[in-house]
Amino acid sequence: MNALRLVLVGCLLVVLAGCGLKEKAKKAVEKEAERQKKAKAGKEIVGRWQSAKENEGNLWIIEFTKDGKVKQYAQGPDDDAPKLHSGPEAAYALDGDKLTVTILAGKKPGPDAKPATLAVKELTDKSLVLEGEKGNFVADVVAGEFKRLNSLPTNKEKIVGTWEAVQGDGADMQLVAELAADGKLKLNTKAGPAPEGSTYAVDGNKLKIVRKDGSETVSTIKKLTGRTLATEDEKGKTSTFKKRTGAAPTLVGTWVAVKGDGVARELQVEYRKDGTYWWGSQKKGMSGAKYEVEGPKIKIVTFAGSDPQPPRTIKLLTEHRLITATDDGKIDEFTKK
């Protein structure tokens, strides 16, 4: 009987030992899986991410480097490329679905740096969603929805859209060019739309246009941003275009003289929503007045002691261009800043 008990106990110990080994093996597998998951997430977050939100053509880019640093870039609508933000350096640590960002002073955490903890709501090879604690400045800056930025847009991608000529021969013609992603080109001037069937192609900084009649022109792209396109043709003539956003033309805004007497004076005029009008230059200062619009007429009411301003007639008002004329025939042409 005792011998039987010893056999049974021995068998039970063997079973329990086997179960213990299986449990240890299971935990080891789970631990390795979690390690691999974190390692994969760590690799996936490395790189540049562009904010999914655009604010009037301004782009916000955040970069997580391999050595654990966070860099911020901003690109305005007239910037050729993203510019590194001049703020303090920051470090990050990713632990599962938790991202910690700390502002550094030198290579160590700053004395007043409060680490920001963000929840990683989504992390794939294409998208990143971070949710931060409210009231933390660092978290407010880093939080948001992002898409991976593998490369900066090329000229071929940036040129797609509707462009309005604001300087050069095209401006005199009131040229508007619509460049589609499939290479089709539509041209419209004050004389009316051009026959359909024109195409365009972009190769690096070269813009080739083939009209319906078979004639070709090749221009050099001197500048191409989210808002401005500047070209130079084979004869050295330059043209500047502004990208249309679809917004309704409005007098409100700051206008820079590009043609007329105001160019030499670096004239700027600003029409504000509150009915005030400012004119002058950044070098010599600005003077204020009030303005009223009745149909095409702009009446300037100057303050006491200021030089009187003649009334103006709006000859052309688009999203990016303003042409005005005084009663004695003086014409000024502006482009919106």
ROFIPA-413362 format. One record per residue (C-alpha): residue number from 1; residue in one letter; x, y, z. Coordinates in steps of 0.001 Angstrom, whole numbers, plus 524288, in hexadecimal, padded with zeros to 5 digits. Layout:
<pts>
PT    k  r      u      v      w
PT  NUM  A      X      Y      Z
...
</pts>
This chain:
<pts>
PT    k  r      u      v      w
PT    1  M  80000  80000  80000
PT    2  N  80AF6  80941  80390
PT    3  A  811EF  805AB  7F717
PT    4  L  805B1  808ED  7EF3E
PT    5  R  804AE  81613  7F5FA
PT    6  L  812C3  8190F  7F2C7
PT    7  V  8105B  815DA  7E477
PT    8  L  80453  81E8D  7E413
PT    9  V  80B68  829DA  7EAA1
PT   10  G  816B8  82834  7E129
PT   11  C  80D82  828BF  7D591
PT   12  L  806D8  834CE  7DB19
PT   13  L  813F4  83BA0  7DCD4
PT   14  V  81799  8387E  7CED5
PT   15  V  80AA4  83E1B  7C9EB
PT   16  L  80C18  84A57  7D240
PT   17  A  81A12  84C39  7CDB4
PT   18  G  8157A  84B00  7BFA5
PT   19  C  80ADA  854FE  7C1EB
PT   20  G  8149B  85E36  7C832
PT   21  L  81DAA  85CF8  7BC9F
PT   22  K  81276  85F6E  7B344
PT   23  E  80E55  86B8E  7BAF5
PT   24  K  81C43  870AB  7BAE9
PT   25  A  81D69  86E05  7AC7B
PT   26  K  8107B  874F0  7A9FE
PT   27  K  814DA  880E1  7B1B9
PT   28  A  821D9  880EC  7AA88
PT   29  V  81AC2  880A0  79D6F
PT   30  E  81190  88B9C  7A1AF
PT   31  K  81D06  893B0  7A69D
PT   32  E  8245F  891F6  799D9
PT   33  A  8182A  89561  79212
PT   34  E  81680  8A1D8  79A1E
PT   35  R  824E5  8A510  79827
PT   36  Q  823B4  8A33F  78984
PT   37  K  8173D  8AB59  7895B
PT   38  K  81E0A  8B69C  79065
PT   39  A  829F2  8B55B  78799
PT   40  K  82138  8B5E3  77B97
PT   41  A  819EF  8C1B0  780E3
PT   42  G  826DE  8C83E  783E5
PT   43  K  82B3A  8C644  775DD
PT   44  E  81E28  8CA88  77044
PT   45  I  81DE8  8D787  7776A
PT   46  V  82B70  8DB4C  77273
PT   47  G  82A9E  8E4E9  76734
PT   48  R  8239B  8F14F  7632F
PT   49  W  81511  8F329  76522
PT   50  Q  80CE3  8FE03  75F24
PT   51  S  80133  90371  7665C
PT   52  A  7F483  8FF9E  75FCF
PT   53  K  7EF90  90D7B  761F3
PT   54  E  7F3DE  918C1  7595C
PT   55  N  7F22F  926C1  75DEC
PT   56  E  7F1A6  9300B  75245
PT   57  G  7FC34  92873  74B40
PT   58  N  8051C  92720  75722
PT   59  L  80A7E  91980  75968
PT   60  W  80ED8  91406  76685
PT   61  I  8185F  90898  7669A
PT   62  I  81D8E  900E9  7722B
PT   63  E  82907  8F77B  77185
PT   64  F  82C85  8EC5C  77ACA
PT   65  T  83AD6  8E8CA  778F0
PT   66  K  84166  8DBB6  77B2B
PT   67  D  8493A  8E13A  7869F
PT   68  G  83CF3  8E51A  78E24
PT   69  K  83BE8  8F37E  78A8F
PT   70  V  82FFB  8FB48  7861C
PT   71  K  8316A  905D7  77BBE
PT   72  Q  82718  90F4E  776E2
PT   73  Y  82651  9158E  76971
PT   74  A  81D58  91FD5  763CC
PT   75  Q  81AFD  9235E  755A6
PT   76  G  81393  92FA0  751FB
PT   77  P  80C40  9312C  74526
PT   78  D  817B5  938C2  73F4B
PT   79  D  822A7  93020  744A8
PT   80  D  829E9  9276D  73B0B
PT   81  A  82C3E  91CFA  74566
PT   82  P  8294E  91A23  753C5
PT   83  K  8316C  921EA  75D7E
PT   84  L  8364B  91C44  76A5C
PT   85  H  82F7B  92280  775EC
PT   86  S  838DA  92A75  77E31
PT   87  G  83322  92605  78B32
PT   88  P  83A10  91D97  79569
PT   89  E  83D8F  90F89  7926E
PT   90  A  834BC  904B7  79779
PT   91  A  8361F  8F62D  79A17
PT   92  Y  82BF6  8EB73  79939
PT   93  A  829D4  8DDC9  79E92
PT   94  L  81FB9  8D445  79967
PT   95  D  81A7A  8C9C6  7A26D
PT   96  G  80F79  8C21C  79C38
PT   97  D  80447  8CB88  799E4
PT   98  K  80A75  8D62A  7A246
PT   99  L  8135E  8E0C4  79CDA
PT  100  T  81B08  8E994  7A610
PT  101  V  820FD  8F63A  7A0F6
PT  102  T  82A7D  8FE68  7A92B
PT  103  I  8303F  90BC9  7A627
PT  104  L  83F0A  90B86  7A780
PT  105  A  848AC  915B0  7AC69
PT  106  G  85510  91190  7A597
PT  107  K  854AF  902BC  7A623
PT  108  K  84D48  901DF  7B2F8
PT  109  P  83F22  904D6  7B697
PT  110  G  83D0D  91358  7B8CE
PT  111  P  83AF2  91829  7C6CA
PT  112  D  82CFC  91C2F  7C3DE
PT  113  A  82A23  9114E  7BA4B
PT  114  K  81E0A  9099F  7BD8C
PT  115  P  81DDB  8FD1D  7B58A
PT  116  A  811DE  8FBEC  7ACF4
PT  117  T  80B36  8EEC5  7AC1C
PT  118  L  80364  8EC02  79FE9
PT  119  A  7FAD5  8E06F  79C9F
PT  120  V  7FE0C  8D9E6  78FAE
PT  121  K  7F082  8D79C  78A19
PT  122  E  7F568  8D2E3  77CFA
PT  123  L  802B7  8CF84  77763
PT  124  T  8044A  8C94C  76A09
PT  125  D  80DF5  8CAFD  75F02
PT  126  K  80553  8D5DD  75998
PT  127  S  7FE4A  8DC85  764DF
PT  128  L  800C4  8E101  772D2
PT  129  V  7F6A7  8E615  77C73
PT  130  L  7FB1C  8EBD2  78972
PT  131  E  7F257  8F082  79466
PT  132  G  7F87E  8F909  79EE8
PT  133  E  7F4F6  8FDB7  7AC68
PT  134  K  7EE2E  90AE7  7AC43
PT  135  G  7F565  91694  7B1AF
PT  136  N  802EE  91144  7AEA0
PT  137  F  80985  919E6  7A475
PT  138  V  81233  90F11  79F18
PT  139  A  806B6  905C9  79DD9
PT  140  D  7FEB1  91034  796FC
PT  141  V  80994  91212  78D08
PT  142  V  80C07  903AC  78A4D
PT  143  A  7FE17  8FE67  78B0A
PT  144  G  7F5EF  8FCB6  77ECB
PT  145  E  7F3FE  8F48C  772AF
PT  146  F  7FFA2  8F29D  769AE
PT  147  K  802BD  8EBCD  75CF8
PT  148  R  81032  8E68D  759DC
PT  149  L  8186A  8EF83  75175
PT  150  N  8214D  8E6B3  74985
PT  151  S  825B6  8F1A2  7409A
PT  152  L  822DB  8FFE8  73DF2
PT  153  P  81964  90318  732E1
PT  154  T  81FCB  90482  7258D
PT  155  N  81D8D  90FB5  71C0D
PT  156  K  814C9  9069B  7144D
PT  157  E  80C0D  904E8  72036
PT  158  K  80C94  912F5  72529
PT  159  I  808FD  91924  71826
PT  160  V  7FB9C  912B4  7176B
PT  161  G  7F0F6  91CD2  7199F
PT  162  T  7EBA9  929AA  71473
PT  163  W  7F567  934CB  71318
PT  164  E  7F2BF  94332  710CF
PT  165  A  7FD1E  94BB9  70A57
PT  166  V  8004B  9577B  712E2
PT  167  Q  80CAB  95C89  70C3D
PT  168  G  81206  95BE7  6FE66
PT  169  D  80B7B  95AD2  6F11D
PT  170  G  80175  95159  6F68B
PT  171  A  7FCB4  95B65  70064
PT  172  D  7F99A  9651B  6F58F
PT  173  M  7F1A4  95A6A  6EEDD
PT  174  Q  7EB32  956CF  6FBDD
PT  175  L  7EFF3  948F8  6F996
PT  176  V  7EAD0  93DE1  701EB
PT  177  A  7F0BF  93069  6FFCC
PT  178  E  7EAC8  923DD  704F2
PT  179  L  7F46E  91893  70582
PT  180  A  7EE4D  90B42  7080D
PT  181  A  7F552  8FF85  70DCF
PT  182  D  7F3A6  8F803  70109
PT  183  G  7FB6A  90226  6F953
PT  184  K  7EFE6  90954  6F361
PT  185  L  7F0B1  91822  6F2B5
PT  186  K  7E5D3  9223D  6F1FA
PT  187  L  7E8D9  93084  6EF30
PT  188  N  7DFE2  93C19  6F10A
PT  189  T  7E263  94A9D  6EE74
PT  190  K  7DA48  95711  6EE27
PT  191  A  7D7CE  953DF  6DFD9
PT  192  G  7D190  946F8  6E3B8
PT  193  P  7D598  938B8  6E524
PT  194  A  7DFE0  932FB  6DC15
PT  195  P  7DC1F  92711  6D3C6
PT  196  E  7DC9A  91AAB  6DBDA
PT  197  G  7E6A0  9103F  6D8F7
PT  198  S  7F315  91652  6DE75
PT  199  T  7FBE8  90E13  6E72A
PT  200  Y  80786  9103C  6F00A
PT  201  A  812B4  90844  6F5A3
PT  202  V  81C31  90AEE  700C3
PT  203  D  829E7  90559  700D4
PT  204  G  831B5  90A4A  70C6B
PT  205  N  8316E  91913  70B3B
PT  206  K  82CE1  91936  6FD0F
PT  207  L  81EC2  91BD5  6F947
PT  208  K  81B06  917EF  6EB73
PT  209  I  80E11  91C60  6E5C0
PT  210  V  80888  916B2  6D934
PT  211  R  7FCE7  91E16  6D3AF
PT  212  K  7F228  91820  6CB9D
PT  213  D  7F81C  91D81  6BEFA
PT  214  G  804C1  91631  6C1F4
PT  215  S  80CF9  921EE  6C5F9
PT  216  E  815D9  91FD2  6D1AD
PT  217  T  81C0F  92864  6DC01
PT  218  V  825CB  92483  6E67B
PT  219  S  82762  92CC6  6F2B5
PT  220  T  83037  92B8D  6FE81
PT  221  I  829B7  92AC4  70BBE
PT  222  K  830F6  934AE  71417
PT  223  K  82853  9332C  72014
PT  224  L  81D3B  92A05  7238B
PT  225  T  816FF  929C3  730FF
PT  226  G  80973  92707  73611
PT  227  R  80544  934B5  7320B
PT  228  T  80EC6  93A6B  72813
PT  229  L  81399  93628  71AA5
PT  230  A  81E20  93E00  713B5
PT  231  T  822AC  93A5B  7060C
PT  232  E  82C58  93F52  6FBE9
PT  233  D  82A6E  93C98  6ED6F
PT  234  E  834DF  93A11  6E32E
PT  235  K  835F1  948B5  6E06F
PT  236  G  83876  94C0E  6EEAA
PT  237  K  82AF0  9518F  6F16A
PT  238  T  825E8  94E90  6FEFB
PT  239  S  81819  94C48  703C8
PT  240  T  812B8  94AA7  71172
PT  241  F  80654  9434B  714F5
PT  242  K  7FEA6  941A5  7217B
PT  243  K  7F70C  9354D  72471
PT  244  R  7E877  936ED  72574
PT  245  T  7E1C3  93101  73143
PT  246  G  7D3E1  9330F  72C91
PT  247  A  7D158  93DE6  73669
PT  248  A  7C89D  94904  731F5
PT  249  P  7D006  9555D  72E00
PT  250  T  7D01E  95F76  738D2
PT  251  L  7D61F  96CDC  73A66
PT  252  V  7D985  969DF  7488A
PT  253  G  7E7D8  966A9  74A3E
PT  254  T  7F57C  96C0F  747B8
PT  255  W  7F926  96F73  739C7
PT  256  V  806DA  971F9  73463
PT  257  A  808E9  97ADD  72899
PT  258  V  80E8C  973A7  71CD3
PT  259  K  80BB4  97D99  71235
PT  260  G  80A6E  98C65  7121A
PT  261  D  81072  99758  71A2E
PT  262  G  80EF3  98F80  726B3
PT  263  V  81993  985BA  722F0
PT  264  A  824BC  98F79  724CF
PT  265  R  81F02  9935C  731F8
PT  266  E  81D59  98508  7360A
PT  267  L  80F25  98864  73853
PT  268  Q  80678  97F9B  7405F
PT  269  V  7F80F  981FE  742E2
PT  270  E  7EFA0  97ADB  74CA5
PT  271  Y  7E0D5  97A80  74CD9
PT  272  R  7DBC6  9755C  759D6
PT  273  K  7CEA6  96F9D  75D51
PT  274  D  7CBF9  97AB1  766EA
PT  275  G  7CC13  984A9  75BD9
PT  276  T  7D99E  98A28  75E7C
PT  277  Y  7E37F  98C01  7539C
PT  278  W  7F244  98C6E  7551A
PT  279  W  7FC4A  9903A  74ADF
PT  280  G  80AEE  9928C  74A43
PT  281  S  816CA  98996  74B2A
PT  282  Q  81D47  98187  755A4
PT  283  K  8295F  98A30  7549F
PT  284  K  822A4  99770  75587
PT  285  G  81700  993AD  75DDD
PT  286  M  80872  992C5  75B89
PT  287  S  7FDB7  99D10  75BDA
PT  288  G  7EFA3  99A43  75F5F
PT  289  A  7E24C  99E63  75A54
PT  290  K  7D4B6  998E1  7585A
PT  291  Y  7CF0A  99389  74BD1
PT  292  E  7C195  99162  74624
PT  293  V  7BE07  98917  73A6A
PT  294  E  7B29F  98C6A  7319F
PT  295  G  7B205  9838B  725C7
PT  296  P  7BF4C  98484  71F03
PT  297  K  7C2BA  99127  7262E
PT  298  I  7CBBF  991BB  7320F
PT  299  K  7CAA8  99E4A  739D2
PT  300  I  7D5D7  9A15F  74323
PT  301  V  7D28B  9A9EA  74EE8
PT  302  T  7DF4E  9AE9A  754FB
PT  303  F  7E0EA  9B2A0  76316
PT  304  A  7E34D  9C0CB  766EC
PT  305  G  7F124  9C4F3  7639F
PT  306  S  7F354  9BA1F  75999
PT  307  D  7F560  9BC4B  74B0F
PT  308  P  7E8B5  9BA77  74371
PT  309  Q  7E77B  9AE2A  73B42
PT  310  P  7E055  9AE5B  72E34
PT  311  P  7D4F8  9A4FA  72C08
PT  312  R  7D801  998D9  7241C
PT  313  T  7D077  99052  71AC1
PT  314  I  7D267  98195  71B38
PT  315  K  7D5F1  97D26  70D81
PT  316  L  7D8F9  96F1C  71134
PT  317  L  7D775  96757  71DBD
PT  318  T  7DACA  958E6  71E73
PT  319  E  7DF8F  95014  7294A
PT  320  H  7ED86  954DC  72740
PT  321  R  7ECFA  96140  71EFA
PT  322  L  7E7D6  96F0F  720B8
PT  323  I  7E859  979CB  7167A
PT  324  T  7E373  98752  71A11
PT  325  A  7E2C6  99436  712C9
PT  326  T  7E131  9A231  7176D
PT  327  D  7D84C  9ABDA  71084
PT  328  D  7E40C  9B1F4  709A4
PT  329  G  7E7C2  9A4BC  703BE
PT  330  K  7F295  9A08D  70CFD
PT  331  I  7F2AC  991B1  70D88
PT  332  D  7F8A1  9895A  71842
PT  333  E  7F987  97AA9  7180B
PT  334  F  7FB12  97252  7244D
PT  335  T  7FC8C  96431  72807
PT  336  K  7F78C  95EEB  73501
PT  337  K  80216  95C67  73F1C
</pts>
